[in-house]
Amino acid sequence: MTQPCPVWVEVAGVPSSAMTGSLVFLPFRIVYHPTTWVGRAVAWLAEGYREATAFERAMIFPTWAVLRVLFLAGCGLAYVLHAAGLRALRQ
């Protein structure tokens, strides 16, 4: 008994457009999701900073600054990867 071929595999062995689209945007997704987690941590630290004492602010600020830079770098990299994925799909 032969099993039907999955939808995303073509007879010639070349992935279909649905599979190609998923693979093209995989690097974007790998960068984007952790970046959202870092963004939530940055927002949480900023909220704590607003309500903190002077000593607590001195302790929160370096962590917030490092995570903020990581968040901005992650957003930039995700944008570049998404644009590259769109270019790859258009070709």
BANUFI-891690 format. One record per residue: residue number from 1; residue in one letter; y, x, z of N, C-alpha, C in turn. Coordinates in pm, whole numbers. Each point is the difference from the previous one (the first is absolute). Example, Ala and Ser with C-alpha at 12.3 -4.5 7.8 and 13.67 -1.06 7.14 Angstrom:
BEGIN
+-----+------+--------+--------+--------+--------+--------+--------+--------+--------+--------+
! seq ! type !    npy !    npx !    npz !   capy !   capx !   capz !    cpy !    cpx !    cpz !
+-----+------+--------+--------+--------+--------+--------+--------+--------+--------+--------+
!   1 !    A !   -569 !   1319 !    780 !    119 !    -89 !      0 !    120 !     90 !      0 !
!   2 !    S !    105 !    -35 !    -72 !    119 !     82 !      6 !    109 !    -77 !     73 !
+-----+------+--------+--------+--------+--------+--------+--------+--------+--------+--------+
% end
This chain:
BEGIN
+-----+------+--------+--------+--------+--------+--------+--------+--------+--------+--------+
! seq ! type !    npy !    npx !    npz !   capy !   capx !   capz !    cpy !    cpx !    cpz !
+-----+------+--------+--------+--------+--------+--------+--------+--------+--------+--------+
!   1 !    M !   -118 !     85 !      0 !    118 !    -85 !      0 !    124 !     89 !      0 !
!   2 !    T !     87 !    -19 !    -94 !    122 !     79 !     -7 !    112 !    -74 !     71 !
!   3 !    Q !     82 !     78 !     65 !    114 !    -59 !     70 !    122 !      4 !    -91 !
!   4 !    P !     86 !   -100 !     11 !    121 !      3 !    -84 !     92 !    114 !     42 !
!   5 !    C !     69 !     50 !    -96 !     94 !    109 !     24 !    121 !    -54 !     78 !
!   6 !    P !     52 !     75 !     98 !    119 !    -47 !     72 !    117 !    -23 !    -96 !
!   7 !    V !     90 !    -86 !     39 !    113 !    -38 !    -85 !     86 !    121 !    -35 !
!   8 !    W !     16 !     93 !     93 !     94 !    110 !    -22 !    -58 !    115 !    -81 !
!   9 !    V !   -124 !     -8 !    -44 !    -60 !    107 !    -80 !    -24 !    -53 !   -141 !
!  10 !    E !     48 !     73 !    -97 !    -22 !    -40 !   -138 !   -126 !     68 !    -52 !
!  11 !    V !    -47 !    -46 !   -112 !   -125 !     51 !    -57 !      9 !    149 !    -33 !
!  12 !    A !    111 !     46 !    -49 !     15 !    140 !    -39 !     16 !     93 !    120 !
!  13 !    G !      5 !    -53 !    121 !     16 !     82 !    119 !    145 !     24 !     38 !
!  14 !    V !     92 !    -57 !    -75 !    142 !     15 !     30 !     41 !   -114 !     91 !
!  15 !    P !     66 !     30 !    112 !     39 !   -108 !     90 !     96 !    -98 !    -67 !
!  16 !    S !    -10 !   -126 !     39 !     89 !   -101 !    -56 !    140 !     15 !     59 !
!  17 !    S !     93 !    -79 !    -48 !    139 !     12 !     44 !     15 !    -37 !    148 !
!  18 !    A !    -81 !    -91 !     52 !     10 !    -36 !    142 !    -38 !    118 !     88 !
!  19 !    M !   -106 !     69 !    -37 !    -43 !    117 !     78 !    101 !    113 !    -16 !
!  20 !    T !     50 !     20 !   -119 !     99 !    105 !    -23 !    125 !    -26 !     81 !
!  21 !    G !     45 !   -125 !      6 !    117 !    -35 !     79 !    -20 !     29 !    147 !
!  22 !    S !   -119 !    -27 !     50 !    -29 !     27 !    141 !      2 !    150 !     28 !
!  23 !    L !    -59 !     78 !    -89 !     -6 !    144 !     20 !    135 !     68 !    -18 !
!  24 !    V !     82 !    -53 !    -90 !    130 !     60 !    -26 !     89 !    -12 !    123 !
!  25 !    F !     -7 !   -112 !     71 !     87 !    -21 !    114 !    -62 !     44 !    133 !
!  26 !    L !   -119 !     58 !     -2 !    -65 !     46 !    123 !     83 !    106 !     73 !
!  27 !    P !     54 !    103 !    -66 !     83 !     97 !     73 !    121 !    -65 !     66 !
!  28 !    F !     60 !    -98 !    -68 !    113 !    -72 !     57 !    -41 !    -71 !    128 !
!  29 !    R !   -114 !    -68 !     -4 !    -46 !    -73 !    118 !    -35 !     93 !    115 !
!  30 !    I !    -56 !    116 !    -32 !    -37 !     97 !    104 !    124 !     50 !     72 !
!  31 !    V !    111 !     13 !    -69 !    125 !     47 !     61 !     77 !   -116 !     64 !
!  32 !    Y !      0 !   -115 !    -66 !     85 !   -112 !     43 !    -41 !    -58 !    136 !
!  33 !    H !   -128 !    -22 !     22 !    -43 !    -66 !    123 !     27 !     83 !    126 !
!  34 !    P !    -32 !    128 !      4 !     39 !     78 !    119 !    152 !      8 !     17 !
!  35 !    T !     72 !     -2 !   -111 !    147 !      2 !      9 !     52 !   -125 !     69 !
!  36 !    T !    -62 !   -115 !    -24 !     42 !   -122 !     69 !    -25 !     10 !    149 !
!  37 !    W !   -110 !     64 !     38 !    -29 !     17 !    144 !    105 !     90 !     64 !
!  38 !    V !     37 !    106 !    -69 !    104 !     90 !     52 !    133 !    -74 !     10 !
!  39 !    G !     29 !    -85 !    -98 !    123 !    -79 !      3 !      4 !    -93 !    120 !
!  40 !    R !   -114 !    -59 !     35 !     -5 !    -86 !    118 !     22 !     80 !    127 !
!  41 !    A !    -54 !    121 !      5 !     21 !     86 !    118 !    147 !     40 !     10 !
!  42 !    V !     63 !     27 !   -112 !    143 !     35 !      0 !     83 !   -118 !     52 !
!  43 !    A !    -33 !   -119 !    -44 !     73 !   -119 !     46 !    -23 !    -22 !    150 !
!  44 !    W !   -122 !     21 !     47 !    -32 !    -16 !    142 !     77 !    102 !     84 !
!  45 !    L !      5 !    124 !    -46 !     75 !    103 !     72 !    150 !    -29 !      0 !
!  46 !    A !     51 !    -50 !   -111 !    143 !    -33 !     -7 !     35 !   -111 !     97 !
!  47 !    E !    -89 !    -97 !     13 !     23 !   -109 !     96 !      0 !     54 !    143 !
!  48 !    G !    -94 !     88 !     30 !     -4 !     60 !    132 !    120 !     88 !     27 !
!  49 !    Y !     49 !     67 !   -103 !    117 !     87 !     14 !    124 !    -80 !     40 !
!  50 !    R !     14 !   -119 !    -58 !    116 !    -83 !     32 !      3 !    -45 !    145 !
!  51 !    E !   -117 !    -16 !     60 !     -9 !    -52 !    137 !    -27 !    110 !    103 !
!  52 !    A !     -3 !    125 !    -40 !    -43 !    108 !     87 !    116 !     62 !     78 !
!  53 !    T !    -38 !     72 !    105 !     98 !     78 !     74 !     29 !    128 !    -77 !
!  54 !    A !     95 !     78 !     48 !     38 !    123 !    -71 !   -117 !     98 !     -9 !
!  55 !    F !    -76 !     14 !    107 !   -115 !     91 !     -1 !   -106 !    -49 !    -97 !
!  56 !    E !    -27 !   -130 !      1 !   -100 !    -55 !    -92 !     44 !     15 !   -145 !
!  57 !    R !    131 !    -15 !    -24 !     52 !     19 !   -136 !    -21 !    144 !    -47 !
!  58 !    A !     18 !     94 !     91 !    -21 !    142 !    -34 !   -147 !     26 !    -33 !
!  59 !    M !    -89 !    -75 !     60 !   -143 !     17 !    -27 !    -43 !    -74 !   -128 !
!  60 !    I !     63 !   -112 !    -29 !    -38 !    -81 !   -116 !     55 !     58 !   -130 !
!  61 !    F !    121 !     52 !      3 !     69 !     39 !   -123 !    -78 !    100 !    -87 !
!  62 !    P !    -55 !    110 !     55 !    -72 !     94 !    -90 !   -120 !    -64 !    -69 !
!  63 !    T !    -74 !    -81 !     73 !   -115 !    -67 !    -61 !     46 !    -96 !   -109 !
!  64 !    W !    105 !    -75 !     29 !     53 !    -94 !    -98 !     48 !     74 !   -125 !
!  65 !    A !     68 !    113 !     19 !     54 !     75 !   -114 !   -113 !     53 !    -89 !
!  66 !    V !   -104 !     54 !     59 !   -113 !     53 !    -78 !    -70 !   -113 !    -75 !
!  67 !    L !    -26 !   -111 !     70 !    -68 !   -112 !    -66 !     88 !    -63 !   -108 !
!  68 !    R !    130 !      0 !     21 !     91 !    -55 !   -100 !     -5 !     83 !   -128 !
!  69 !    V !     -3 !    132 !     14 !    -11 !     88 !   -117 !   -133 !    -23 !    -71 !
!  70 !    L !   -109 !    -12 !     77 !   -131 !    -27 !    -61 !      0 !   -134 !    -73 !
!  71 !    F !     65 !    -99 !     60 !      7 !   -132 !    -63 !     76 !      7 !   -132 !
!  72 !    L !    114 !     67 !     -1 !     78 !     11 !   -123 !    -75 !     79 !   -107 !
!  73 !    A !    -67 !    107 !     40 !    -79 !     78 !    -96 !   -116 !    -83 !    -54 !
!  74 !    G !    -65 !    -77 !     86 !   -110 !    -87 !    -44 !     47 !   -107 !    -95 !
!  75 !    C !    117 !    -59 !     28 !     55 !   -102 !    -91 !     32 !     61 !   -136 !
!  76 !    G !     58 !    117 !      1 !     32 !     67 !   -126 !   -124 !     34 !    -79 !
!  77 !    L !   -101 !     53 !     67 !   -125 !     35 !    -68 !    -71 !   -125 !    -52 !
!  78 !    A !     -1 !   -107 !     78 !    -62 !   -125 !    -44 !     71 !    -54 !   -124 !
!  79 !    Y !    132 !      9 !     -2 !     76 !    -46 !   -116 !    -36 !     82 !   -124 !
!  80 !    V !    -10 !    130 !     15 !    -36 !     87 !   -113 !   -141 !    -31 !    -50 !
!  81 !    L !    -94 !    -18 !     93 !   -138 !    -30 !    -39 !    -11 !   -137 !    -67 !
!  82 !    H !     77 !    -96 !     47 !     -2 !   -132 !    -62 !     57 !      7 !   -142 !
!  83 !    A !    108 !     73 !    -18 !     57 !     15 !   -133 !    -98 !     73 !    -94 !
!  84 !    A !    -70 !     99 !     53 !    -99 !     72 !    -82 !   -115 !    -93 !    -38 !
!  85 !    G !    -41 !    -86 !     92 !   -105 !    -97 !    -31 !     43 !    -97 !   -108 !
!  86 !    L !    123 !    -48 !      8 !     50 !    -90 !   -105 !      5 !     70 !   -135 !
!  87 !    R !     45 !    126 !     -2 !      2 !     75 !   -127 !   -140 !     19 !    -55 !
!  88 !    A !    -97 !     27 !     88 !   -136 !     20 !    -46 !    -60 !   -128 !    -58 !
!  89 !    L !     35 !   -115 !     57 !    -51 !   -126 !    -54 !     62 !    -35 !   -134 !
!  90 !    R !    122 !     40 !    -24 !     69 !    -32 !   -126 !    -52 !     83 !   -116 !
!  91 !    Q !    -60 !    114 !     30 !    -48 !     89 !   -108 !   -128 !    -50 !    -59 !
+-----+------+--------+--------+--------+--------+--------+--------+--------+--------+--------+
% end
